[in-house]
Amino acid sequence: MDLNYLYERQQVSLFRAENAACDHSRDTHAALAAGYAARIDEAKRRRPQLALVA
């Protein structure tokens, strides 16, 4: 998967979490952001040269 896509989705999820109207939405978007962060970390572990770019 493209790291740029994952970074974009993570940022959108963080923004939505910060601006959520209720706790449930805030928690859901924060969990999505954490999931994207985990996928980014996994991609970097599999291909260490990616860590130098991002």
BAVEXNU-774323 format. One record per atom (N, C-alpha, C, O, CB): x, y, z; atom name. Coordinates in steps of 0.2 Angstrom, whole numbers, plus 5000, padded with zeros to 4 digits. Glycine has a CB too. Layout:
BEGIN
c1, c2, c3, atom
X, Y, Z, CA
...
***
This chain:
BEGIN
c1, c2, c3, atom
5004, 4994, 5000, N
5000, 5000, 5000, CA
5004, 5006, 5000, C
5010, 5006, 5003, O
4995, 5000, 5006, CB
5002, 5011, 4997, N
5006, 5018, 4996, CA
5006, 5021, 5003, C
5001, 5022, 5006, O
5002, 5022, 4991, CB
5012, 5023, 5005, N
5012, 5026, 5012, CA
5009, 5033, 5012, C
5006, 5035, 5017, O
5020, 5027, 5014, CB
5009, 5037, 5006, N
5006, 5043, 5006, CA
4999, 5043, 5007, C
4996, 5047, 5011, O
5007, 5046, 4999, CB
4995, 5037, 5005, N
4988, 5036, 5006, CA
4987, 5035, 5014, C
4983, 5038, 5017, O
4986, 5030, 5002, CB
4991, 5031, 5017, N
4991, 5029, 5024, CA
4992, 5036, 5028, C
4988, 5037, 5033, O
4996, 5024, 5026, CB
4997, 5040, 5026, N
4998, 5046, 5030, CA
4992, 5051, 5029, C
4990, 5054, 5034, O
5004, 5049, 5027, CB
4989, 5051, 5023, N
4984, 5055, 5022, CA
4978, 5053, 5026, C
4974, 5057, 5030, O
4982, 5056, 5015, CB
4976, 5047, 5026, N
4971, 5044, 5030, CA
4972, 5045, 5038, C
4967, 5047, 5041, O
4969, 5037, 5028, CB
4978, 5044, 5040, N
4979, 5045, 5047, CA
4978, 5053, 5049, C
4975, 5054, 5054, O
4987, 5043, 5048, CB
4980, 5057, 5045, N
4979, 5064, 5046, CA
4972, 5066, 5046, C
4969, 5070, 5050, O
4983, 5069, 5041, CB
4968, 5064, 5041, N
4961, 5065, 5041, CA
4957, 5062, 5047, C
4953, 5065, 5050, O
4958, 5062, 5035, CB
4959, 5056, 5049, N
4956, 5053, 5055, CA
4958, 5057, 5061, C
4954, 5058, 5066, O
4959, 5046, 5056, CB
4964, 5060, 5062, N
4966, 5064, 5068, CA
4962, 5070, 5068, C
4959, 5072, 5073, O
4973, 5065, 5068, CB
4961, 5073, 5062, N
4957, 5079, 5062, CA
4950, 5078, 5064, C
4947, 5082, 5067, O
4957, 5082, 5054, CB
4947, 5073, 5061, N
4940, 5071, 5063, CA
4939, 5070, 5070, C
4934, 5071, 5073, O
4938, 5065, 5059, CB
4944, 5066, 5073, N
4944, 5065, 5080, CA
4944, 5071, 5084, C
4940, 5072, 5089, O
4950, 5060, 5082, CB
4948, 5076, 5082, N
4949, 5082, 5086, CA
4943, 5087, 5085, C
4941, 5091, 5090, O
4955, 5086, 5083, CB
4939, 5086, 5080, N
4933, 5090, 5079, CA
4926, 5086, 5079, C
4921, 5088, 5077, O
4934, 5093, 5072, CB
4927, 5080, 5082, N
4921, 5076, 5083, CA
4916, 5079, 5087, C
4917, 5083, 5092, O
4923, 5069, 5085, CB
4909, 5078, 5086, N
4904, 5081, 5090, CA
4902, 5077, 5096, C
4899, 5079, 5101, O
4898, 5081, 5085, CB
4905, 5070, 5096, N
4903, 5066, 5102, CA
4909, 5062, 5104, C
4913, 5061, 5100, O
4897, 5062, 5101, CB
4909, 5059, 5110, N
4914, 5054, 5112, CA
4915, 5048, 5107, C
4921, 5046, 5106, O
4913, 5052, 5119, CB
4909, 5045, 5105, N
4910, 5039, 5101, CA
4913, 5041, 5095, C
4918, 5037, 5093, O
4902, 5037, 5100, CB
4911, 5046, 5091, N
4915, 5048, 5085, CA
4922, 5049, 5086, C
4926, 5047, 5082, O
4911, 5054, 5082, CB
4924, 5053, 5092, N
4931, 5055, 5093, CA
4935, 5048, 5094, C
4940, 5048, 5092, O
4931, 5059, 5099, CB
4932, 5044, 5098, N
4935, 5037, 5099, CA
4936, 5033, 5093, C
4942, 5030, 5092, O
4932, 5033, 5105, CB
4931, 5033, 5089, N
4931, 5029, 5083, CA
4937, 5032, 5078, C
4941, 5028, 5075, O
4925, 5029, 5079, CB
4937, 5039, 5077, N
4942, 5042, 5073, CA
4949, 5041, 5075, C
4954, 5040, 5072, O
4940, 5049, 5071, CB
4950, 5041, 5082, N
4956, 5041, 5085, CA
4959, 5033, 5084, C
4965, 5032, 5083, O
4956, 5042, 5093, CB
4954, 5029, 5085, N
4956, 5022, 5084, CA
4958, 5020, 5076, C
4963, 5017, 5075, O
4950, 5017, 5085, CB
4955, 5024, 5072, N
4956, 5023, 5065, CA
4963, 5026, 5064, C
4968, 5023, 5060, O
4951, 5027, 5060, CB
4965, 5032, 5067, N
4971, 5035, 5066, CA
4977, 5030, 5069, C
4982, 5030, 5066, O
4972, 5042, 5069, CB
4975, 5027, 5074, N
4980, 5023, 5077, CA
4981, 5017, 5073, C
4987, 5014, 5072, O
4978, 5020, 5084, CB
4976, 5014, 5070, N
4977, 5009, 5065, CA
4981, 5010, 5059, C
4985, 5006, 5057, O
4970, 5006, 5063, CB
4980, 5016, 5056, N
4984, 5019, 5051, CA
4991, 5019, 5053, C
4996, 5018, 5049, O
4982, 5025, 5048, CB
4993, 5022, 5059, N
5000, 5022, 5062, CA
5003, 5016, 5062, C
5009, 5015, 5060, O
5000, 5026, 5068, CB
4999, 5011, 5064, N
5002, 5004, 5065, CA
5004, 5001, 5058, C
5009, 4998, 5057, O
4997, 4999, 5068, CB
4999, 5003, 5053, N
5001, 5000, 5046, CA
5007, 5004, 5043, C
5011, 5001, 5040, O
4995, 5001, 5042, CB
5008, 5010, 5045, N
5014, 5014, 5043, CA
5020, 5011, 5046, C
5025, 5010, 5042, O
5013, 5021, 5044, CB
5020, 5010, 5052, N
5025, 5007, 5056, CA
5027, 5000, 5053, C
5033, 4998, 5052, O
5024, 5006, 5063, CB
5022, 4996, 5052, N
5023, 4989, 5049, CA
5027, 4990, 5042, C
5031, 4986, 5040, O
5017, 4985, 5048, CB
5024, 4994, 5038, N
5027, 4995, 5031, CA
5034, 4997, 5032, C
5039, 4995, 5028, O
5023, 5000, 5027, CB
5036, 5002, 5036, N
5043, 5004, 5037, CA
5047, 4998, 5040, C
5053, 4998, 5038, O
5043, 5010, 5042, CB
5044, 4994, 5044, N
5048, 4988, 5047, CA
5050, 4983, 5041, C
5055, 4980, 5041, O
5045, 4985, 5052, CB
5045, 4982, 5037, N
5046, 4978, 5031, CA
5051, 4980, 5026, C
5055, 4977, 5023, O
5040, 4976, 5028, CB
5051, 4987, 5025, N
5055, 4990, 5020, CA
5059, 4996, 5024, C
5056, 5002, 5023, O
5051, 4992, 5014, CB
5064, 4995, 5027, N
5068, 5000, 5031, CA
5069, 5007, 5027, C
5069, 5012, 5030, O
5074, 4998, 5034, CB
5070, 5006, 5020, N
5072, 5012, 5016, CA
5066, 5017, 5016, C
5067, 5023, 5015, O
5074, 5010, 5009, CB
5060, 5014, 5017, N
5054, 5019, 5018, CA
5055, 5024, 5023, C
5052, 5029, 5023, O
5048, 5015, 5018, CB
5058, 5022, 5029, N
5058, 5026, 5035, CA
5062, 5032, 5033, C
5062, 5037, 5037, O
5061, 5022, 5041, CB
5067, 5032, 5029, N
5071, 5037, 5027, CA
5067, 5043, 5023, C
5069, 5049, 5023, O
5077, 5035, 5023, CB
5062, 5041, 5019, N
5058, 5045, 5015, CA
5053, 5049, 5019, C
5052, 5055, 5018, O
5055, 5041, 5010, CB
5050, 5046, 5024, N
5044, 5049, 5027, CA
5046, 5052, 5034, C
5042, 5055, 5037, O
5039, 5044, 5029, CB
***
